[in-house]
């Protein structure tokens, strides 16, 4: 029969000591450290459960949105089909406008992110290079130019949206107005779907990253707990703390050692 491992037996002893000596007064040396490690691990696991709950809630909310859109889309398509000739007239004129508007919106979102980064870098520069007034003034001027460019782009987007809205708004009494309005609502639903998809993917990415980080923390906390249990095992073995569940392990450790 193979000789038992000292380390395995010590860890077993620590585990048994945690189970059977947790109420002993005074506590064995090392028990408090086990309790602290368990509290840390429990807190991390609770955070993991909360993050998983958020991910499930986010996924459910997004699926509810998709289901609602699917039902509404069917209704709108039925109306546009009934007035397909009127819809065809505005669809051709609106297609290029929407394409340009979508492209400009994407560029504007990118600029907003770039501006946020530039503002953060400027704050860091003020802290790091507070003595260099010229460098800070240059950075501030660049930020001002960037913000003005953003404002001009925002106004351009507003103008493009107004122009598109005019194309998609039927004249009073226009034949097929119901179909044109339904087509307009379908386009608005498409835009909303794109925004929701981007928001959903970004949120899920954020939660997934936070979850991965917490799982790494949990793994480290489990290692700390294993170490604390090992130390507890060595402590009770050194003291040979009497207990019916621990006494046989002492004998086995004597032979392993």
VMD Tcl script that draws the C-alpha trace (Angstrom):
set ca {
  {0.00 0.00 0.00}
  {1.39 3.41 -1.00}
  {2.46 5.72 1.80}
  {-0.03 8.50 2.47}
  {0.97 12.06 1.58}
  {1.78 14.28 4.55}
  {0.40 17.37 2.77}
  {-2.86 15.63 1.85}
  {-3.36 14.45 5.42}
  {-2.58 17.90 6.86}
  {-5.13 19.46 4.53}
  {-7.67 16.78 5.51}
  {-6.95 17.52 9.16}
  {-7.49 21.24 8.63}
  {-10.79 20.55 6.90}
  {-11.92 18.30 9.77}
  {-10.79 20.85 12.33}
  {-12.85 23.54 10.58}
  {-15.88 21.26 10.69}
  {-15.58 20.01 14.28}
  {-13.64 22.64 16.22}
  {-15.25 25.86 14.98}
  {-17.15 26.24 18.28}
  {-14.28 25.22 20.54}
  {-13.14 27.73 23.17}
  {-10.49 28.90 22.85}
  {-10.33 28.51 19.09}
  {-7.38 26.55 17.71}
  {-4.60 28.73 16.33}
  {-5.34 29.52 12.70}
  {-9.13 29.13 12.91}
  {-9.69 32.91 12.78}
  {-7.67 33.07 9.56}
  {-9.90 30.36 8.07}
  {-13.01 32.31 9.05}
  {-11.62 35.48 7.44}
  {-10.78 33.66 4.20}
  {-14.25 32.13 4.12}
  {-15.86 35.54 4.59}
  {-13.82 36.97 1.72}
  {-14.69 34.04 -0.54}
  {-18.37 34.23 0.37}
  {-18.45 37.96 -0.41}
  {-16.86 37.39 -3.81}
  {-19.28 34.57 -4.61}
  {-22.20 36.83 -3.71}
  {-20.82 39.45 -6.10}
  {-20.50 36.80 -8.81}
  {-24.11 35.74 -8.25}
  {-25.22 39.37 -8.49}
  {-23.33 39.85 -11.76}
  {-24.82 36.66 -13.19}
  {-28.25 37.93 -12.17}
  {-27.59 41.23 -13.96}
  {-26.51 39.36 -17.09}
  {-29.69 37.27 -17.02}
  {-31.84 40.36 -16.48}
  {-30.10 42.17 -19.34}
  {-30.54 39.21 -21.68}
  {-34.22 38.86 -20.73}
  {-34.92 42.57 -21.18}
  {-33.24 42.59 -24.59}
  {-35.17 39.51 -25.74}
  {-38.43 41.13 -24.57}
  {-37.55 44.18 -26.66}
  {-36.88 42.00 -29.72}
  {-40.15 40.12 -29.25}
  {-42.11 43.36 -28.92}
  {-40.46 44.78 -32.02}
  {-41.23 41.62 -34.01}
  {-44.94 41.90 -33.18}
  {-45.08 45.61 -34.03}
  {-43.09 45.07 -37.22}
  {-45.63 42.59 -38.55}
  {-48.43 45.13 -38.03}
  {-46.49 47.91 -39.78}
  {-45.52 45.67 -42.70}
  {-49.17 44.81 -43.29}
  {-50.02 48.53 -43.58}
  {-47.08 49.34 -45.88}
  {-48.02 46.41 -48.11}
  {-51.53 47.78 -48.47}
  {-50.16 51.21 -49.53}
  {-47.04 49.95 -51.27}
  {-47.17 52.45 -54.16}
  {-47.18 55.47 -51.84}
  {-44.43 53.90 -49.74}
  {-42.27 53.22 -52.81}
  {-42.29 56.93 -53.62}
  {-40.75 58.03 -50.30}
  {-38.54 54.98 -49.88}
  {-36.34 55.88 -52.84}
  {-35.83 59.45 -51.65}
  {-35.18 58.48 -48.05}
  {-32.72 55.64 -48.69}
  {-29.63 57.78 -49.39}
  {-30.53 60.24 -46.66}
  {-30.74 57.44 -44.09}
  {-27.47 55.95 -45.30}
  {-25.67 59.27 -44.90}
  {-27.32 59.94 -41.55}
  {-26.34 56.51 -40.22}
  {-22.74 57.07 -41.28}
  {-22.62 60.50 -39.66}
  {-24.14 59.19 -36.44}
  {-21.50 56.49 -36.23}
  {-18.77 59.08 -36.77}
  {-20.33 61.32 -34.11}
  {-20.37 58.46 -31.56}
  {-16.71 57.81 -32.28}
  {-15.95 61.52 -31.81}
  {-17.76 61.53 -28.47}
  {-15.58 58.68 -27.25}
  {-12.48 60.44 -28.53}
  {-13.51 63.65 -26.78}
  {-13.97 61.80 -23.48}
  {-10.47 60.35 -23.81}
  {-9.03 63.77 -24.70}
  {-10.69 65.33 -21.65}
  {-9.29 62.63 -19.41}
  {-5.79 63.11 -20.84}
  {-6.09 66.86 -20.28}
  {-6.96 66.30 -16.61}
  {-3.96 64.01 -16.24}
  {-1.77 66.60 -17.97}
  {-2.92 69.32 -15.57}
  {-1.92 67.14 -12.63}
  {1.34 65.90 -14.12}
  {2.54 69.06 -15.89}
  {1.02 71.77 -13.71}
  {4.22 73.77 -13.98}
  {4.13 73.88 -17.79}
  {1.48 76.54 -18.48}
  {2.18 76.62 -22.22}
  {1.59 72.90 -22.63}
  {-1.63 73.05 -20.61}
  {-2.92 76.06 -22.60}
  {-2.22 74.21 -25.85}
  {-4.11 71.16 -24.62}
  {-7.02 73.33 -23.47}
  {-7.16 75.06 -26.88}
  {-7.20 71.69 -28.64}
  {-10.08 70.57 -26.45}
  {-12.00 73.74 -27.28}
  {-11.49 73.14 -31.02}
  {-12.64 69.54 -30.61}
  {-15.79 70.60 -28.74}
  {-16.66 73.21 -31.40}
  {-16.27 70.56 -34.09}
  {-18.60 68.29 -32.14}
  {-21.18 71.05 -31.86}
  {-21.07 71.68 -35.63}
  {-21.47 67.97 -36.33}
  {-24.40 67.78 -33.91}
  {-26.15 70.63 -35.73}
  {-25.48 68.93 -39.06}
  {-27.07 65.76 -37.73}
  {-30.11 67.72 -36.60}
  {-30.47 69.23 -40.08}
  {-30.19 65.81 -41.72}
  {-32.77 64.34 -39.36}
  {-35.13 67.24 -40.08}
  {-34.74 66.74 -43.83}
  {-35.41 63.01 -43.51}
  {-38.43 63.68 -41.33}
  {-39.87 66.00 -43.98}
  {-39.47 63.34 -46.67}
  {-41.20 60.76 -44.48}
  {-44.07 63.02 -43.39}
  {-47.08 62.82 -45.74}
  {-48.86 65.95 -46.88}
  {-52.31 66.63 -45.41}
  {-54.83 64.49 -47.26}
  {-52.15 62.61 -49.21}
  {-53.30 59.24 -50.52}
  {-51.47 56.41 -48.80}
  {-50.50 58.54 -45.78}
  {-51.11 55.57 -43.48}
  {-48.56 53.53 -45.40}
  {-45.98 56.32 -45.38}
  {-46.35 56.79 -41.62}
  {-46.08 53.04 -41.06}
  {-42.92 53.00 -43.20}
  {-41.51 55.89 -41.16}
  {-42.23 54.02 -37.94}
  {-40.51 50.92 -39.32}
  {-37.41 52.96 -40.06}
  {-37.49 54.43 -36.57}
  {-37.78 50.91 -35.18}
  {-34.72 49.87 -37.18}
  {-32.73 52.78 -35.75}
  {-33.88 51.95 -32.24}
  {-32.98 48.29 -32.76}
  {-29.44 49.25 -33.78}
  {-29.05 51.45 -30.71}
  {-30.45 48.79 -28.38}
  {-28.21 46.13 -29.89}
  {-25.11 48.28 -29.42}
  {-26.12 49.13 -25.84}
  {-26.90 45.49 -25.08}
  {-23.61 44.20 -26.48}
  {-21.64 46.88 -24.63}
  {-23.42 46.11 -21.35}
  {-22.93 42.35 -21.73}
  {-19.26 42.90 -22.54}
  {-18.90 45.07 -19.45}
  {-20.64 42.51 -17.22}
  {-18.69 39.63 -18.74}
  {-15.42 41.42 -18.02}
  {-16.47 42.15 -14.44}
  {-17.53 38.53 -13.99}
  {-14.21 37.22 -15.33}
  {-12.34 39.49 -12.91}
  {-14.46 38.30 -9.98}
  {-13.92 34.66 -10.93}
  {-10.18 35.28 -10.82}
  {-10.62 36.86 -7.38}
  {-12.63 33.82 -6.29}
  {-9.91 31.46 -7.49}
  {-7.30 33.43 -5.54}
  {-9.57 33.49 -2.47}
  {-10.02 29.71 -2.70}
  {-6.26 29.29 -2.76}
  {-5.98 31.52 0.31}
  {-8.63 29.42 2.07}
  {-6.80 26.20 1.17}
  {-3.61 27.70 2.61}
  {-5.42 28.74 5.79}
  {-6.90 25.24 6.17}
  {-3.44 23.74 5.70}
  {-2.03 26.05 8.39}
  {-4.93 25.11 10.68}
  {-4.17 21.43 10.09}
  {-0.52 21.92 11.04}
  {-1.56 23.89 14.14}
  {-3.93 21.24 15.49}
  {-1.45 18.48 14.61}
  {1.27 20.32 16.49}
  {-1.02 20.70 19.52}
  {-2.65 17.29 18.94}
  {-5.99 18.89 19.85}
  {-8.11 15.94 21.00}
  {-11.28 15.06 19.08}
  {-12.70 11.68 17.95}
  {-12.70 12.75 14.30}
  {-9.15 14.14 14.38}
  {-7.35 11.56 16.55}
  {-7.14 8.86 13.81}
  {-5.60 11.39 11.42}
  {-2.84 12.17 13.92}
  {-1.86 8.50 13.88}
  {-1.84 8.42 10.09}
  {0.27 11.62 10.02}
  {2.76 10.08 12.44}
  {3.26 7.25 9.99}
  {3.38 9.60 6.96}
  {5.90 11.88 8.64}
}
mol new
graphics top color blue
foreach p $ca { graphics top sphere $p radius 0.5 }
foreach p [lrange $ca 0 end-1] q [lrange $ca 1 end] { graphics top cylinder $p $q radius 0.2 }
display resetview
